[in-house]
Amino acid sequence: DLQATGTSGRNVGVRKIAKNRWMVEAKAGEQITLSYRVYCREMTVRTNWVDSELAVISPAATFITLADDSFAREYQVTIELPGTWRGAYTGLPVVKSVGRRRIFKAADFDTLVDSPFVVGNAAVYRFKVGGTPYALVNQGEGSLWDGKRAAEDVEKIVKATVEMWGTVPYRDYTFLNVIDDARGGLEHKNSTLMMTSRFSSKDPERYRSWLGLVSHEFFHTWNVKRLRPEAL
């Protein structure tokens, strides 16, 4: 359901020419505003989910840009917090926070699509390792998940991993942890999006499995995101 309007508010013709391509019939130099709906009912680390309690936004499955985006272009994302939701969490820096509005900035499209969002009422635990700031964002923590213990254990994983590599390729890092009934994890440039059961914190074996997921995704920050075959 994609529509385009011009600077005067007039409707501009749009034709879908491929699975992921649209042709906008704009005049030369005309500023165009696109509006479109996105399917948000699949809770995985690579798709979108929105309900009354939280939103998980996968930028690769959400945002549109020019097909020819070979030149440098900065992107801004504005999130309007609904109802009683308090925060929007991502690896992107905040440009402005006014009232219910949060504005984030990405240096280019690659950075934008590599920065998932979790929106809702998360518990945030912050710590530093070697002067670099980190955050564990627990969305859906409730009374079953021990956030303080989890943050302490994540800090230990960070210290051991950073010590092994001897360098950090980011200014800050965010662990996005959605505590619900889904599973999975996906590495990103300076963040990771993980999903786990709300009961994992109480079961020793399942909790160790979650710590393994944290370690696995964080390790990918170096091995896969930076260190990879030349063909990639």
Secondary structure, DSSP 8 states (H G I E B T S, - for coil): --EEE-TTS-EE-EEEEETTEEEE---TT---EEE-----B--STTS-EE-SS-EEE-GGGT----S---S---EEEEEE--TT--EEE-SS-EEEEETTEEEEEESSHHHHHT--EEEE--EEEEEEETTEEEEEEEET-TTTS-HHHHHHHHHHHHHHHHHHH---SSS-EEEEEEEES--EEEE-SSEEEEEEETTTTTSHHHHHHHHHHHHHHHHTTTBTTTB--TT-
